[in-house]
Amino acid sequence: MISSLGQGEERGGTGAPKAPGPPDFLEGVSPAWSILQGDLDLGAPVVMAILNLTPDSFSDGGDLATTEAALRAARAAKEDGAVILDVGGESTRPGADPVSTEEELKRVLPFIRMATSKGLGPISIDTRNARVAEKALRAGAGIVNDVSGLKHDPGMATVVAAGGAGVVLSHMRGTPATMRSLATYGDVAAEVREELEQSLGLALDAGIPREKIVVDPGIGFAKTGAQSLALLKGLGSLGALKCPILVGPSRKSFLGEIAGVPPVERLPGTIAACVLAYHNGAKIFRVHDVAPIVQALGVAQAILDA
């Protein structure tokens, strides 16, 4: 089994009752996430490092302009404690324009092949496009992270099922270019859960086993800042889906709305969001700044396990 963060040490002799840990609302769900290369242990928080091989991502566009730069960042992320590398070749920031499939493949495939050859996996391909996902899996990726929740490309569910990959089903409405106009909800937590349930149905109907599925509420995707906060607070509502939960609050605009700082100064807010999401049931954390998040989640786990 592929390890995640270190388990908290046993502590005793205080006579104090054990503090409540993250809610155990996922009864019957495997404590591991089955991906193409094996099982990922979810007994401790799992950190997924963001590697955007794009010129226009909201906070790090253009930072990894070459395969060599991306490999250096990948090595650093693994050394800092990342379990998964999440690589993307198309920006999905609000307002972003789509790129061609050929351009997306040109950006990600050389990195995936090189990273795989150097043992830097497991690798997640962040894409909405079935052709990109298929080629990425053949190149060595083991997870497909689809921000559209299998709704953008009708062939995606079949590709994931045939490839034996793990999959992240994210919630989003519309496209990156249109999603801001679709952030209208009566009850954001309930509606996100219902729409993720539709994605889950697509996955199961295509033959993707439940143990390969993780759900993501899509913080910032067709959500206002207030809606993103409500989702993080009410994360437990996703327990009805009986799948592990991933969150990606890293550097996002709702943090800037609270703190009044640009993306590169949002690490403290990201830490707070991840720690509280962990307490509320999240298992996997997609972030830019690996080492501080690994440390923060390790301390949170130790406190809750004390």
GUTIFI-535268 format. One record per residue (C-alpha): residue number from 0; residue in one letter; x, y, z. Coordinates in Angstrom, 2 decimals, m for minus. Each point is the difference from the previous one (the first is absolute). Layout:
# residues N
 pos code      px      py      pz
 NUM    A       X       Y       Z
...
//
This chain:
# residues 306
 pos code      px      py      pz
   0    M    0.00    0.00    0.00
   1    I    1.22    3.50   m0.84
   2    S    0.51    1.95    3.22
   3    S   m1.39    3.44    0.80
   4    L    1.10    2.22    2.91
   5    G    1.38   m1.74    3.05
   6    Q   m2.54   m1.29    2.47
   7    G   m0.28    1.84    3.32
   8    E    1.86   m1.58    2.91
   9    E   m1.87   m1.77    2.74
  10    R   m0.30    2.12    3.12
  11    G   m1.16   m1.16    3.36
  12    G    0.25    0.40    3.73
  13    T   m1.91    3.27    0.20
  14    G   m3.34   m1.49    0.95
  15    A   m1.67    2.55   m2.26
  16    P   m2.68   m1.13   m2.45
  17    K    1.06   m0.13   m3.64
  18    A   m0.87    3.17   m1.88
  19    P   m2.38   m0.40   m2.92
  20    G    1.80   m0.40   m3.32
  21    P   m1.31    0.53   m3.52
  22    P   m3.61   m1.21   m0.28
  23    D   m0.33   m3.67   m0.77
  24    F   m2.94    0.44   m2.35
  25    L    1.44   m2.22   m2.74
  26    E   m1.04   m3.29    1.54
  27    G    0.69   m2.87   m2.36
  28    V    2.43    1.99   m2.17
  29    S    3.43   m1.55   m0.49
  30    P    2.82    1.80    1.88
  31    A    1.94   m0.07   m3.27
  32    W   m0.43    1.53   m3.45
  33    S    0.52   m2.50   m2.79
  34    I    1.94    1.51   m2.92
  35    L    1.75   m1.53   m3.00
  36    Q    3.24   m0.70    1.88
  37    G   m1.50   m1.36    3.22
  38    D   m1.76    1.24    3.13
  39    L    0.60    3.39    1.61
  40    D   m0.30   m0.07    3.79
  41    L   m2.58    2.52    1.21
  42    G    0.54   m0.67    3.67
  43    A    1.90    3.29    0.20
  44    P   m0.35    3.22   m2.04
  45    V    1.22   m0.32   m3.59
  46    V    1.56    3.05   m1.66
  47    M   m0.26    0.42   m3.77
  48    A    2.49    2.48   m1.48
  49    I   m1.19    2.35   m2.75
  50    L    2.21    0.15   m3.10
  51    N   m1.57    2.35   m2.53
  52    L    1.81   m0.28   m3.34
  53    T   m1.93    2.99   m1.32
  54    P    0.82    3.63   m0.76
  55    D   m3.27    1.37    1.41
  56    S   m0.90   m1.70    3.29
  57    F   m1.22    2.47    2.61
  58    S    2.98    0.00    2.37
  59    D    2.87   m1.92   m1.60
  60    G   m0.53    0.27   m3.76
  61    G    3.29   m0.28   m1.86
  62    D    2.02   m1.05    3.06
  63    L    0.64   m3.45   m1.48
  64    A    0.73    0.90   m3.61
  65    T    2.18   m3.04   m0.78
  66    T   m0.07   m3.71    0.78
  67    E    3.26    0.42    1.94
  68    A   m1.54    2.71    2.20
  69    A   m3.05   m2.18    0.62
  70    L    2.20   m2.96    0.95
  71    R    1.93    2.14    2.50
  72    A   m3.29    1.14    1.52
  73    A   m1.25   m3.59    0.09
  74    R    3.09   m1.24    1.82
  75    A   m0.27    2.83    2.50
  76    A   m3.69   m0.73    0.61
  77    K    0.69   m3.68    0.64
  78    E    2.87    0.86    2.35
  79    D   m2.35    2.36    1.84
  80    G   m2.51   m2.79    0.58
  81    A   m2.39    0.05   m2.96
  82    V   m1.51   m3.41   m0.67
  83    I   m1.53    0.86   m3.41
  84    L    1.12    2.33   m2.79
  85    D   m2.94    1.63   m1.80
  86    V    1.07    1.25   m3.43
  87    G   m2.17    2.14   m2.27
  88    G    0.42    1.49   m3.46
  89    E   m3.15    2.14   m0.17
  90    S   m0.85    2.81    2.39
  91    T   m3.45   m0.31    1.56
  92    R    0.11    3.32    1.84
  93    P   m3.21    2.07   m0.29
  94    G   m0.15    1.64   m3.42
  95    A    2.68   m2.19   m1.56
  96    D   m0.25   m0.88   m3.68
  97    P    0.35   m3.67   m1.06
  98    V    3.12   m1.29   m1.71
  99    S    0.17   m2.57   m2.76
 100    T    0.43   m3.66    0.88
 101    E    3.29   m0.04   m1.89
 102    E    1.35    2.91    2.03
 103    E   m1.11   m1.59    3.25
 104    L    1.74   m3.25   m0.93
 105    K    3.14    1.85   m1.05
 106    R    0.18    1.60    3.43
 107    V   m0.57   m3.06    2.18
 108    L    1.18   m3.20   m1.70
 109    P    3.78    0.65    0.07
 110    F   m0.18    0.74    3.71
 111    I   m2.13   m3.06    0.81
 112    R    2.36   m2.32   m1.90
 113    M    3.11    1.47    1.64
 114    A   m1.49    0.14    3.50
 115    T   m1.18   m3.60   m0.30
 116    S    3.41   m1.17   m1.18
 117    K    1.58    1.66    3.06
 118    G   m2.46   m1.57    2.44
 119    L   m1.71    3.27    0.96
 120    G   m3.56   m1.33   m0.06
 121    P   m2.78   m0.50    0.65
 122    I   m1.06    2.62   m2.54
 123    S   m3.45    1.48   m0.48
 124    I   m0.96    1.56   m3.33
 125    D   m2.16    3.09    0.46
 126    T   m2.10    0.04   m3.16
 127    R   m3.58    0.17   m1.30
 128    N    0.88   m1.73   m3.27
 129    A   m0.21   m3.76   m0.54
 130    R    2.76   m0.13   m2.62
 131    V    2.41    1.79    2.31
 132    A   m0.94   m2.29    2.88
 133    E    0.47   m3.14   m2.11
 134    K    3.45    1.00   m1.23
 135    A    1.05    1.17    3.46
 136    L   m0.97   m3.35    1.52
 137    R    2.00   m1.82   m2.67
 138    A    2.97    2.28    0.78
 139    G   m0.08   m0.90    3.70
 140    A   m2.70    2.00    1.79
 141    G   m2.20   m1.93    2.43
 142    I   m2.77    2.49    0.82
 143    V   m2.30    2.20   m2.09
 144    N   m1.03    3.25    1.71
 145    D   m2.99    1.27   m2.00
 146    V   m1.23    3.43    1.12
 147    S   m3.22   m0.57   m1.96
 148    G   m0.91   m3.17    1.88
 149    L   m0.09   m2.06   m3.24
 150    K   m2.54    2.40   m1.54
 151    H    2.18    1.86   m2.52
 152    D    1.12   m2.90   m2.21
 153    P   m2.43   m2.92   m0.48
 154    G    2.93   m2.37   m0.52
 155    M    1.77    0.75    3.26
 156    A   m1.76   m2.53    2.23
 157    T    0.74   m2.80   m2.47
 158    V    3.68    0.98   m0.19
 159    V    0.34    0.00    3.80
 160    A   m1.77   m3.35    0.33
 161    A    2.01   m1.65   m2.77
 162    G    3.27    1.36    1.36
 163    G   m0.58   m1.18    3.56
 164    A    0.79    3.48    1.28
 165    G   m1.05    1.76    3.15
 166    V   m2.23    2.99   m0.64
 167    V   m0.81    3.30    1.69
 168    L   m3.55    1.17   m0.71
 169    S   m0.07    3.75    0.51
 170    H   m3.03    2.24    0.08
 171    M   m0.19    2.78   m2.55
 172    R   m2.77    1.63   m2.00
 173    G    0.54    1.10   m3.58
 174    T    3.55    0.60   m1.18
 175    P    2.86    2.10    1.38
 176    A   m1.17    2.79   m2.31
 177    T   m3.63   m0.10    1.20
 178    M    0.01   m1.37    3.55
 179    R   m0.01    3.36    1.80
 180    S   m3.48    0.70   m1.37
 181    L   m1.29   m3.35    1.30
 182    A    0.82    0.47    3.70
 183    T   m3.66    0.13    1.04
 184    Y   m1.20   m2.42    2.68
 185    G   m2.84   m0.33    2.46
 186    D    1.94   m2.37    2.26
 187    V    3.57   m0.25   m1.33
 188    A    1.00   m3.09    2.01
 189    A   m3.13   m1.94   m0.96
 190    E    0.16    0.96   m3.67
 191    V    3.71   m0.79   m0.30
 192    R   m0.65   m3.39    1.58
 193    E   m2.86   m0.70   m2.41
 194    E    2.06    1.01   m3.04
 195    L    2.97   m2.06    1.15
 196    E   m2.39   m2.91    0.39
 197    Q   m0.75    0.34   m3.72
 198    S    3.73   m0.23   m0.75
 199    L    0.28   m2.99    2.30
 200    G   m2.81   m1.66   m1.94
 201    L    1.85    0.56   m3.28
 202    A    3.10   m1.60    1.49
 203    L   m1.76   m3.03    1.44
 204    D   m2.06   m0.55   m3.15
 205    A    3.23   m0.04   m2.05
 206    G    1.40   m2.75    2.21
 207    I    2.36    2.06    2.17
 208    P    0.14   m1.76    3.40
 209    R   m0.98    2.16    2.96
 210    E    3.37   m0.59    1.69
 211    K    1.63    1.89   m2.88
 212    I   m2.16    3.12    0.46
 213    V    0.72    3.16    2.00
 214    V   m2.31    3.04    0.04
 215    D    0.97    3.68    0.08
 216    P   m2.50    2.81    0.76
 217    G    1.84    2.29   m2.42
 218    I    0.90    2.93    2.24
 219    G   m0.10    3.15   m2.15
 220    F   m1.47   m1.75   m3.05
 221    A   m3.37    1.64   m0.64
 222    K   m0.02    1.14    3.63
 223    T    0.27    3.40    1.62
 224    G    2.30    0.49    2.96
 225    A   m2.89   m0.36    2.42
 226    Q   m1.14   m3.20   m1.71
 227    S    3.51   m1.47    0.19
 228    L    0.10    0.72    3.73
 229    A   m3.40   m1.63    0.47
 230    L    1.19   m3.11   m1.84
 231    L    3.12   m0.32    2.13
 232    K   m2.06    0.42    3.17
 233    G   m2.62   m2.51   m1.17
 234    L    2.41   m2.52   m1.52
 235    G   m1.60   m2.81    1.95
 236    S   m3.07    0.21   m2.23
 237    L    2.04   m1.76   m2.69
 238    G    0.20   m3.06    2.24
 239    A   m3.23   m1.23   m1.58
 240    L    1.98   m0.74   m3.18
 241    K    2.10   m2.60    1.87
 242    C    3.23    1.05   m1.71
 243    P    3.17    1.61    1.39
 244    I    0.10    3.80   m0.30
 245    L    2.68    2.16   m1.64
 246    V    0.17    3.77    0.47
 247    G    1.98    2.57   m1.96
 248    P   m0.13    3.37    1.80
 249    S    3.60    0.91   m0.78
 250    R    0.55    3.75   m0.60
 251    K   m3.57    0.42   m1.27
 252    S   m1.90    3.24   m0.27
 253    F   m2.24   m0.56    3.03
 254    L    3.15    0.16    2.14
 255    G    0.95    3.27   m1.66
 256    E   m3.45    1.41    0.69
 257    I    0.49   m0.71    3.70
 258    A    3.65    1.00    0.40
 259    G    0.32    2.64   m2.71
 260    V    3.22   m1.49   m1.40
 261    P    1.09   m1.27   m3.45
 262    P    0.24   m3.75   m0.80
 263    V    3.68   m0.39    0.94
 264    E   m0.72    1.33    3.52
 265    R   m2.89   m2.36    0.77
 266    L    1.94   m2.85    1.63
 267    P   m1.24    0.71    3.56
 268    G   m3.59   m0.02   m1.23
 269    T    0.61   m3.18   m1.97
 270    I    1.36   m1.70    3.12
 271    A   m3.07    1.03    2.01
 272    A   m2.35   m1.26   m2.72
 273    C    1.80   m3.35   m0.31
 274    V    0.17   m0.65    3.74
 275    L   m3.69    0.75    0.51
 276    A   m0.92   m2.03   m3.09
 277    Y    1.96   m2.92    1.47
 278    H   m1.89    0.34    3.26
 279    N   m3.24    0.03   m2.00
 280    G    0.82   m3.21   m1.86
 281    A    2.26    0.76   m2.98
 282    K    2.72   m2.57   m0.72
 283    I    1.92    1.46   m2.97
 284    F    1.32    3.55   m0.39
 285    R    0.99    1.51   m3.35
 286    V    2.45    2.83    0.69
 287    H    2.82    2.13   m1.40
 288    D    2.10    0.29    3.18
 289    V    0.69   m3.57    1.03
 290    A    2.35    0.12    3.01
 291    P   m2.05    2.41    2.18
 292    I   m3.23   m1.88   m0.72
 293    V    1.61   m3.37    0.77
 294    Q    1.25    1.36    3.32
 295    A   m3.31    1.66    0.90
 296    L   m2.04   m3.10   m0.78
 297    G    2.47   m2.21    1.85
 298    V   m0.37    2.16    3.12
 299    A   m3.79    0.05   m0.37
 300    Q   m0.07   m3.77   m0.25
 301    A    2.28   m0.39    3.03
 302    I   m2.22    2.29    2.09
 303    L   m3.17   m1.80   m1.02
 304    D    1.61   m3.39    0.65
 305    A    1.45    1.00    3.40
//
